[in-house]
Amino acid sequence: MPYTTNQCDSLTCANAFIAPYDHPGYPGHRSDMMPPSHPDYKTLQLEKRLLGTDAILSKLHGDRLWIVNSRRRNGLLIDKGFYTEFAGPGAAVGGPFDQDCQAVIPLGNLSLVQPESYEDQQKALRIRLQWIRLTQNFTDQPVPIDRAQMILEQFKSYFDQKIVDQVPDQAFALLVGVLPQTVQRARQRI
């Protein structure tokens, strides 16, 4: 699960999406000096982008229901600890549904809008369920590498390759119930 640097201590950094040496308290902290060929470079670039997710988390933890803007190619990976959900365009987020959200990964140029009516809320809830069912179709596949490959292909067909490449393997793994290593192997296949 992604941690912002202010949530990270020396024990959790080893398991987080950021490396311990990128922690501001670590002696010699200089993530800007890391070469792009370094294995953690992509993760650190994502972490820099995620530092602005506190505002999104505040919205999701609030009482108000929000909708992922349906007029944009955007979405939100919602980390619930032991699994991840994807809320794509038109899907409801926040309110009572995401109180247990621990972290988020915005995809595309994320825009959250407020529903204008009760009907908008109901429509957004139906769309959220559709996104969950789409993901469930992938998790129903018995072979883990197939699940990983299917979710990667789905995201690549909708989002820019660059965006998909920035999503950590663990986030995709928690989305379809596989190990992060399986997602890594699936990325190499495609």
N, C-alpha and C positions, 0 to 999 in steps of 0.2 A: 504494500500500500504506500502511496506517495506521502512523504513527510515534507513539510516546509522546514527550512533550516532552524527556525525558532522552536520547532517541536521535536527536534532531534537531539539525542544525547549520545554519548560514546557507545552505548550498548545497542541502541536501536538503529544507529546509522549503518551498521554492518548488514542489516536486513532491509534497509530502506532503499528507495530508488536513487538515493544520492550516496556517494561514497563518503566514508568518514573523513578523508582528507579534504573534502569540499566543505566540511563544517567550518563556519567562521571561527570557532574556538580552537581549531586544529592548527598547530604551529606550521607556518609556511603555507597557509591557505592561499591558493592562487589558481582557482578553477579557470580563469581566463587564459592561463598559460598552457592548458591541456591541448595537445595536438588532436585534430579531428580523427586520427587513426586510433586513438586510445579507446579501449573497449567501453569505458564509461562516458565517453564524450557525448553520445546521443542522449543518454540519461541525464547528464548535467544540463544540456541545452533544454530538455523538456522541463527539468526542475526550475530553471530560470523563468520559463514561461508560466509555470504553475504557481509561482510566488504570488500572483495576482488572483488566486482562486479563493482567497479568504472572503471576498465579497460574494462570490457565488455560493460558498458554503453557508454564509450568513442568510442568504435568501432561502436556501433549501432547508435550513434548520428553523426558519421562521414559520409562522402559522399560515402564511399566505400561499396560495397555489400559483404557480407560474407556468408558462407555456414556452417551450423551445420554439423560437420563431419559425413558422412554416414557410416563410418567404426567403429563407436563406439555406444554404447548404452547410448546416451546422448540427452539432449534437453534443451530448454530454455523457461521458462514462462516469457512472456513479458507483463508487467503491463502498460496499456495505460490510467490508471486513472479510468475510469468508466467500463472497461472490461479488460480481460486478454486474450492473445493469446498464444497458444503453438506452438513452432517451433521445430519439431522433426528432426531426422537425415535426411540430404539431403536438408533441407529447407533453403531458402534464409532469411537472416536477415540483418538489417542495411540499408544503402543507404537511399533512399527516403521513405521507408516503415515504419521505426521505429523512425523517428525524434521526434514523440510525446511520445516515451517510457519514463516512469517515473522511473521504477525500473525493475530489472530482478531477476529471481530465476533460477540459473543453476541447472540442474538435471544430475546426473551421473558425469562422468569425462568429462566435457564440453570441446570441441575442436572446434574452429572456423577456417575455412580454406578459402583461397581466391579462387574464381573461376578461372580456367585456360583459359577459352574461353567464347565467347558469348553463345555458346551452353550450357555450364555448368551453366551460369547464367539463361538461359531460363528454363532448367531442374529444377534448384533450386526454381525458382519462381512457377513452376507447383507443385512441392512437397509442398511448403508452402501453396498453395491453397488447396491441398489434406488434409493437417493437419487441416486447417480451416474448410473444409467441414466435416471432421470426428467429430470435436467438434460441428458443427452445427447439426449433426444428433442427438446428445445428447440434445441440446437445443430445438429441435423440440418436445421432449416429453412433454406432458402437465402437468404432475405431478412433482413438484419440487424435492421431495425426490427421485424419479426415476432418474431424471437428475443427481443429486448428486451421487447416487449409481453407475450409469453407468460410470461416469467419473472416480470415484475412482477405479472401477473394471478394466477399461481400463488401467489406469496408473499402477495398481498392476500387470497386466499381462505383462507389458513392463519393468517396473523398479522394483528394489529391494523394498521389503516392508519397509525397513528402510528409503529409500529415500522418498517414498510416505508419510510416517508418519511425515517426517520433513517439508513437504509443509504445510504452514498455511491454515486453513479452508477458510480464506478470498480469497486466491489466487484461490482455486478450485471454490469457490462461484462465483467469477467474470468471471471465465472461462465458466460456464454454466448458469449464470443468476439466482442464488438462494441466499438465505441468508446464512451467515457463520454458523448459528445455524443448518440449514438444512444439511450442509456438516458434521457437528459434529454428528448429529443423524444418518446420513448414515454411518459414520465410525463405530459407535456403532453396527449397524446392521450386518456389514460384519464380 
